[in-house]
Each structure stands twice: as structure tokens, then as C-alpha cells.
């Protein structure tokens, strides 16, 4: 939708997928619905809803080197939990959000559902307009000028109040990674494994009190609607360039769309990954949800750029650690969970 210019600020956008919230990065009111609601929308172009509560998550400060959009949203989920946004329409704001490119904003909004929010969105700005201009289905000519003038009226007023507010100091964050079986089970890569969820520890084969870094991994998956856009692939390629994946690690890169695949190949990213021992695969959901037989083996450990680490999500007894593309790439090279900051040039 964003690539084609279908997704525009101010539209109401509905789809039968929970991660429809991704489109909120462009200032759209977007959320996932079920099949009966889909039928109603297709028949009437309307949907009946109760007004949600409002929430704002402000990301203050400049993120340190190695801290990406994925780390910002994982840090928030870790702080407020997977039920922290239930019943809310959530606006992301602050210096760190404004500093993200559009693809990074899509990653943040993508994981809105992982903290329970109905809607996750970012007010449109000059980056939004620059991203949309010239896309196939975006307005053009005089209609473009009219559209931008309207879009400029959409952001929240300076004195707007929200039912709930959260503030994250991004300047103190380290790269994030999950350790358990919920997106809220997240720590900095330089942290130690908590002991507050014994069942999750048992499933993941981890010991409380141990550093998360150094945990051996078997699989790496760079893909999914959370982190498979062109800048994501560039970030991972920058880590693996001139290096080799550990011999025991099977690493996959799955572009998020055919256009992303074409653009990445035009830049030679596929050759960088292949030279490092990664598999360059066809676009799709793939291992994010164990689609088409793309599974993590039982008891195997996977560092994944996807959005869910539930029990069995990537295959029966699969053990999933969520992380950014750069962190996943570092894990493939090291053969274990590793701090990506050690790999930055």
C-alpha cells in the first residue's frame, strides 16, 4: 500500500491482518479486522466502531548508534507490556520518531498491535509528503497541492490532551532483544535474562541470571512486514559485508515485496548476503509465521526480525528472539546473540 501510494494521510484503511497498523506511519487510521467486518466494509465502505481511548508515546532524545526503530518499539512494549495499549488509538511522537525514515516509522507502527493498541499512527510531515510524491496512486498535479494542504491540518494540536501518556528516553537505550515467549519479554542485549517467567525460560531453554549475549543460535530470519523493507536490508548488509555467517547458522533474507527485491538486487545487496553465506529468497511472509513449510526446527533457536515470538509461531517448539535487522545479521556472523555495536565500522 505505501509503495504504491494507496496509503495516504487521513484515510481509514482496513484489512484482514492485525499488522494493518503499519499504515499508520503515513498518518492513516489503520487497523486489522475480521472476515465478517471485511464483508461489511466491502459492501458498504463503512464500519461501526466505538471511540477508543487516546494514548501518546513520546520518544525523547537521540538514539545511540546501533539503536533502530525496532529497538524503540520493543523498548516501549517491554515497559508497558502487551496489554498496555488495549482499547487505545496510539500516536507516536517525539524527536526520535521524527528522526526516523518512513520505513522506520512503519516498523514502529507495525508492532502497535503487540502492545495491545487498536491503532498506531504518526502525524504526517515533510518526510511523509516526500515519500508519497510521485507514487503511482498518490495524487498528482493540482490534486497533490490540495492534498498536502489538507494533510497539514491532520496533526494533533500543540495542546492536545491524551487519556494515557508514556515517555521513553531514547538516549539511554541499547539494542533490544526478546528472551521469552511474548514481545514484552525484552531486554537490552547487554542485559541478563530475568527469572520472572519460569515457563517461558523452560520453553526457550534459558537460565535466569545469565547474559543474553553469547547464547548460541541456529537460525537467522531477516524478513516479515516488521522489517523487510529496503533500508532494513541495507542495514543488515552493512553488517555482513566482507564477513561470513557462522557455519552452524542457517540465515535467510526474505524481501517484503517484489519491488523491494528488485530494488535490493539493483543495489547488489543480494550478492553481499550470498557472499556471506545467507540464502536470498523470494518475497513473502515465510518464516515469520511458518508459511509454506518455512519452519524453524524443534528446539532450534532463531533470531528473527519479525514481530511475534509466541510458542510455536515459527514452528513446533521453535525458539524465537525478536531483534532488528542489524542485530539479526550480527547474530548470524557471530553464531550467537551478539551486540551489534561490536560490528559497526
C-alpha positions in Angstrom: 0.0 0.0 0.0 2.6 2.6 0.9 4.9 1.6 -2.0 2.0 2.2 -4.5 0.7 5.4 -2.9 -2.6 3.7 -1.9 -1.9 4.6 1.8 -2.5 8.3 2.3 -2.7 10.6 5.4 -6.2 10.8 6.9 -7.7 7.8 5.2 -9.4 5.0 7.1 -7.6 1.8 6.0 -8.9 -1.7 7.0 -7.5 -5.1 6.2 -7.9 -8.7 7.4 -4.5 -8.6 9.1 -3.6 -7.5 12.6 -0.5 -5.7 11.3 -2.5 -3.3 9.2 -1.4 -0.8 11.9 1.8 -0.5 9.8 0.0 2.0 7.5 -0.4 4.4 10.5 3.2 5.5 9.7 1.7 7.7 7.0 -0.9 9.2 9.2 -3.7 6.8 8.2 -6.2 5.5 10.6 -5.5 1.8 10.0 -6.3 -1.4 11.9 -7.0 -5.1 11.3 -10.5 -6.5 11.1 -12.1 -10.0 10.9 -13.8 -11.6 8.0 -17.4 -10.6 8.9 -16.3 -7.0 9.2 -14.4 -7.3 5.9 -17.6 -8.3 4.2 -19.4 -5.3 5.8 -16.7 -2.9 4.6 -16.6 -4.3 1.1 -20.4 -4.0 0.9 -20.8 -0.5 2.4 -17.4 1.2 2.6 -18.3 1.9 6.3 -17.5 0.3 9.7 -19.2 0.7 13.0 -16.8 1.3 15.9 -16.7 2.5 19.5 -14.5 5.5 20.0 -11.2 4.3 21.5 -9.2 6.0 24.3 -6.2 8.1 23.1 -2.6 7.4 24.0 0.6 9.1 23.1 4.0 7.6 23.3 6.8 10.2 23.1 10.3 9.1 22.3 12.6 11.8 23.5 16.3 12.2 22.9 18.6 10.9 20.1 19.0 7.1 20.0 22.6 6.0 20.3 24.5 4.3 17.4 23.1 0.8 16.8 19.6 1.6 18.2 17.0 1.4 15.5 13.2 1.8 15.1 12.8 -1.9 16.1 14.6 -1.2 19.3 12.4 1.8 20.1 9.2 -0.1 19.8 10.5 -3.2 21.6 11.6 -1.0 24.5 8.1 0.5 24.8 6.5 -2.9 24.7 8.9 -4.1 27.3 8.0 -1.2 29.5 4.2 -1.2 29.3 3.5 -4.8 28.4 1.4 -6.4 25.7 -1.8 -5.1 27.3 -0.5 -1.6 27.8 -2.4 -0.2 24.8 -5.6 -2.1 24.9 -8.6 -0.1 23.8 -6.4 2.8 22.6 -5.6 4.7 19.5 -1.9 5.4 19.9 0.1 8.3 18.5 3.9 8.1 18.4 5.7 11.4 18.8 9.0 12.9 19.9 12.4 13.7 18.5 13.4 10.1 17.9 10.2 9.4 15.9 10.7 12.5 13.8 14.3 11.3 13.1 13.1 8.0 11.6 12.8 7.5 7.9 9.3 6.3 6.6 10.3 2.7 6.7 11.4 3.0 10.3 8.1 4.6 11.2 6.4 1.7 9.5 8.3 -0.7 11.8 7.2 1.2 14.9 3.5 1.3 13.8 3.7 -2.4 12.8 4.2 -3.5 16.3 1.4 -1.4 17.8 -0.7 -4.5 18.0 2.0 -6.2 20.0 1.3 -3.7 22.9 -2.4 -4.2 22.5 -3.3 -0.9 20.7 -6.0 -0.8 18.2 -4.4 1.9 16.1 -0.8 3.1 15.9 -0.1 6.3 13.9 2.4 9.1 13.3 1.4 12.6 12.2 2.3 13.3 8.6 5.2 15.7 7.9 7.6 16.7 5.1 9.1 13.2 5.2 5.7 11.7 4.6 5.0 14.0 1.7 8.4 13.4 0.2 7.9 9.6 0.4 4.4 9.8 -1.3 5.1 12.3 -4.1 5.2 10.6 -7.5 4.0 7.2 -6.4 1.6 5.5 -8.7 -1.7 6.1 -7.0 -0.8 9.2 -5.0 -2.5 12.5 -6.0 -0.6 14.5 -8.7 -0.7 18.0 -10.2 -3.2 20.3 -8.6 -4.7 17.5 -6.6 -1.3 16.9 -5.0 -1.1 20.5 -3.8 -4.7 20.3 -2.4 -3.9 17.0 -0.7 -0.8 18.3 1.0 -2.7 21.4 2.3 -5.3 19.1 3.8 -2.7 16.7 5.2 -1.1 19.6 7.1 -4.3 20.0 9.1 -4.2 16.5 10.4 -1.5 16.5 13.2 -2.6 16.8 16.8 -2.9 20.3 18.2 0.1 21.5 20.3 -2.0 21.5 23.5 -3.9 18.2 22.8 -4.6 16.0 25.8 -4.5 12.2 25.8 -6.0 9.6 28.1 -2.7 8.0 28.6 0.9 9.1 28.0 4.3 7.4 28.1 7.7 8.8 27.6 10.8 6.8 26.5 14.3 8.4 26.9 15.9 7.0 23.8 19.4 8.4 24.7 19.9 5.6 27.2 18.7 2.7 25.2 20.8 -0.2 24.0 19.9 -2.6 21.1 17.0 -4.7 22.3 16.2 -8.4 22.0 13.5 -10.7 23.4 14.3 -13.6 25.6 10.8 -15.2 26.3 7.6 -16.1 24.5 6.0 -12.7 24.4 7.1 -9.4 22.8 7.1 -7.9 26.3 9.9 -10.3 27.3 12.6 -7.9 26.1 15.9 -6.7 27.5 18.9 -4.8 26.2 21.5 -7.1 24.5 23.9 -6.1 27.3 21.5 -7.3 30.0 20.9 -10.5 31.9 18.0 -12.9 31.5 15.2 -12.3 34.0 13.7 -15.1 36.1 10.1 -13.8 36.4 8.6 -16.3 33.9 9.8 -19.8 34.6 7.6 -21.4 31.9 9.0 -19.1 29.2 12.5 -19.8 30.4 11.9 -23.5 30.2 10.4 -23.3 26.7 13.3 -21.1 25.5 16.0 -23.3 27.1 17.5 -20.3 29.0 18.8 -19.8 32.6 17.8 -16.8 34.7 20.7 -14.5 35.6 22.8 -15.4 32.6 23.8 -12.8 30.0 21.7 -12.9 26.9 24.7 -12.2 24.7 26.6 -15.3 23.9 23.5 -17.5 23.6 24.1 -19.9 20.6 21.7 -19.5 17.7 20.9 -21.9 14.9 18.8 -19.8 12.6 18.5 -16.2 11.5 15.5 -14.8 9.7 15.6 -11.3 8.2 12.1 -10.6 6.8 8.4 -10.1 7.7 6.2 -7.0 7.5 8.0 -5.6 10.5 11.5 -5.4 9.0 11.8 -6.4 5.3 11.9 -3.0 3.5 14.9 -1.7 1.6 16.5 0.2 4.5 16.2 -2.9 6.7 18.1 -5.0 4.1 20.7 -2.2 3.7 21.3 -2.2 7.5 21.7 -5.9 7.6 24.0 -5.9 4.5 26.2 -3.3 6.1 26.9 -5.7 9.0 27.6 -8.8 6.9 29.6 -7.1 4.1 33.0 -8.8 4.0 32.1 -11.3 6.7 30.8 -14.9 6.8 27.9 -16.4 8.6 28.9 -19.0 11.3 29.0 -22.5 9.7 26.3 -23.8 12.0 23.8 -21.0 11.3 21.3 -21.1 8.5 20.5 -17.5 7.6 17.7 -16.3 5.3 16.8 -12.9 3.8 13.3 -12.6 2.6 12.4 -9.2 1.0 9.0 -7.9 1.9 7.7 -7.3 -1.6 8.7 -8.0 -5.2 9.6 -4.3 -5.6 11.9 -4.4 -2.5 13.5 -7.5 -4.0 14.1 -5.7 -7.3 15.4 -2.6 -5.7 17.7 -4.6 -3.4 19.1 -6.6 -6.3 19.7 -3.4 -8.3 21.9 -2.2 -5.4 23.7 -5.6 -5.3 22.5 -6.4 -1.7 21.7 -9.9 -2.7 25.3 -10.6 -3.7 26.5 -9.2 -0.3 24.2 -11.6 1.5 25.1 -14.6 -0.7 28.8 -13.9 -0.3 28.3 -14.1 3.4 26.5 -17.4 3.2 23.0 -16.2 3.5 20.1 -17.5 1.4 18.4 -14.8 -0.7 14.8 -15.9 -1.0 11.5 -14.9 -2.7 9.3 -12.2 -1.1 6.5 -13.3 1.3 5.6 -14.0 4.9 7.9 -17.0 5.0 9.3 -17.9 8.4 7.6 -15.1 10.3 4.5 -17.3 10.6 5.9 -20.7 9.4 4.3 -20.2 6.0 4.7 -22.7 3.1 6.8 -25.0 5.2 9.4 -22.3 6.1 9.8 -23.5 9.7 12.4 -23.4 12.4 13.3 -26.9 13.6 12.1 -28.1 17.0 14.3 -26.7 19.8 16.3 -24.7 17.3 17.0 -21.0 18.3 16.2 -18.3 15.7 17.0 -14.6 15.9 14.2 -13.0 13.8 13.3 -9.6 12.6 9.6 -10.5 12.7 7.0 -9.2 15.3 5.9 -12.2 17.3 7.8 -14.8 19.3 4.8 -16.8 20.6 5.2 -20.5 21.4 5.2 -22.4 18.1 5.0 -19.3 16.0 7.9 -20.2 13.7 7.3 -24.0 14.1 6.6 -26.5 16.8 9.0 -26.0 19.7 10.8 -23.2 17.8 12.6 -20.7 20.0 12.4 -17.1 18.6 14.3 -14.0 19.6 13.0 -10.8 18.1 15.5 -8.1 17.1 16.4 -5.5 14.5 17.9 -6.5 11.1 21.3 -5.3 12.2 21.1 -7.4 15.4 20.0 -10.4 13.4 22.8 -10.0 10.9 25.3 -9.8 13.8 23.9 -13.0 15.3 24.4 -14.8 12.0 28.0 -13.7 11.8 28.8 -14.5 15.5 26.8 -17.7 15.6 25.3 -16.4 18.9 23.3 -13.4 20.2 25.7 -10.6 19.9 25.8 -6.8 20.5 25.6 -5.2 17.0 27.6 -2.3 18.2 30.7 -4.5 18.2 30.2 -4.9 14.4 29.7 -1.3 13.5 32.5 0.3 11.5 
